[in-house]
Amino acid sequence: MAVCRFASLLDGLYEGWLEDPDFRPIVDQDLLDGQHRNPDPVGKPEFFTTAYFHTPDGLAGEIERAGFTGVAVYGVEGPGWPLRQEWADPQRREQILFTARSVETQPSLIGFSHHLIAAATKP
């Protein structure tokens, strides 16, 4: 399980934080090397904590370097996560789940999920 490198970029877009002079450098660093550093986690907890964020390919590579085989990376939330307020509606929930399941392994869309999960075989 990993946090996707694009999570803060997408949060910033949807929450309107990209213009915040405290948040934008966090996003820039995330995109550069995955090092997420909130300089004020007590005063701005919405900007998350200190963590390392992965790209889908980077997560797969890390697991392969650890000796596992048959690595598959999945996007957990998929493109439906911005609709989380609509989750209570059963019809919308089914549409959100259908969409997430349809693209959970699509390489061009995995990074749209905030979280990644990988499955692999232990040799």
N, C-alpha and C positions, 0 to 999 in steps of 0.2 A: 504494500500500500504506500502511496506517495502523494504529495501535493504537486499538482501540475505547475510548471514554471509560468504558465500564463494566467494563473488564478488571480493574482493581484492586478494584472492588467485588465482582466475582465471585470473584477470587482470595482476597480477604479472607474471604468467606463459606466457601469450600471449604477453605481452609487454617486457618481459625480465628483470623485476624488482626484481625478487626473490633473486638475488645476490646483490642487492643494500643494503648496511648496514643500510640505513635510512628506507628502505621500509620493510625489512624482520621482524623487531620487530612489525611493524603495523599489518602485516598479522598474526603473532603469537598471538597477543592480540585478534584480531578479532576471530580467531579460538577458543581461550580459553573461551572468555565470550561475544563476540559481541561488545566490546567497541572499536570503531575505533577512533584512536587519531593520527592525523597528527601533529607532533611537529612543522612543518614549512609550514603552508598552504599558506603563501605568496610566499615563495621561491620554494615550490614544490606543486603547486596547482593540479598537475596530481595525487597526492596521496590522493585527496579528502579532506574532512573536518572532523570535530568532529561529530560523529554520533553513533547510536546504530544499529547494524545489527542483523537480525533475522534468525533463522533456520525456515524452513517451519513448523515444529512441534511447535516451540516456539511461532510463530505468531498465530497459531491456538489456542494454550493454552491461550495466552494473551486475545484473543477475547472471548473465552469461559468464562474465569474468569471475564470478564466485563459483563457477563450475556446473551450473544448472543448464539443462538442455530443453529444447522445445518451448522456449519462452513465448508467452502471449501476453500482450498488454491490453487492458480494457479501460475505456473511459467510464467512470462510475455514474456520473450524473447525465452525461450527454448534453445535447443542446436544450434540454427542457429545464435546466436548473434556474434560468431567470423567471420561470413560471411557477416557482415554488409557492407563491401565494394562491395559486389555482389548484393546488394539490387536494384540497378538501372536496372539490367537485369530482365525483366518481367518473364522469365522462371525460373530463379534462385529464384526470389522473391516468386513465387508460391510454389516452392519446400521448401523454408525456412518456409513459412507459414504453409504448409501441415505438416512439421515435428514438428513445435511448437504446432500446434493444436493437433497433435497425442499424444503428451506426456505432455501436460500442467497440467494434474492432476495425472500423474504417480508418486507415492511417491518417487521412487528411482531416479527420474530425475528432480524433481522440483528445487532442489538446484543448478542445472546447470544454472538457470536463474539469472541474476543480480538483478532482481526485482521480488517481490512477490506481489500478490494481493489476498485479501480474501473477500469472500462473506459470509454473515450470516443473520440470521433472528433475528430481534429485538422482544423480548417477549412482 
